[in-house]
Amino acid sequence: MKIFEVISRVGESGETILGAEDTGSHACYLIYGRMRGREKNRRLKPGKGHEEMILAVKGDFRFSGEAEGTLKQGQAVHLSGEETLFLENLTDQPAVYLLAGGHSDSGQH
C-alpha cells in the first residue's frame, strides 16, 4: 500500500489529480482543489463516461450552471457526464473541495 502526497502537488491551477498514473487503476480518481478567497468560476465537469461527487471540505461555495445554490462545508453534490458547475468561494479565506470520481457504466475503459 502506498501513501500519496496530495496537497503538496497543487499547482497554479489550484487542483491536482490522483489517478491512474499514480495508482495504476482506471476505476477511480481523486481531485484535490483549493480556491483563493473570493475566487470565482472554477469549472467542474466530469466528462463523458465519468461521474463525480464534489465535497466542500473547507469553506462555503456558490455553484451555478446545471443548478444554482450553495454548497456548505461538509455538503456534497453529484455530477454526471457533461453536467457542468462553476464554483465560487464565498469566503475571504482559502477554501478546499474534493472530487471523487470514477467511470459510469457507459464509460468503462
Secondary structure, DSSP 8 states (H G I E B T S, - for coil): ------GGG--TTSEEEE-HHHHS-SSEEEEEEEE-TT---EEE---TTEEEEEEEEES-EEEEESS-EEE-TT-EEEEETT--EEEEE-SSS-EEEEEEEEE-GGG--
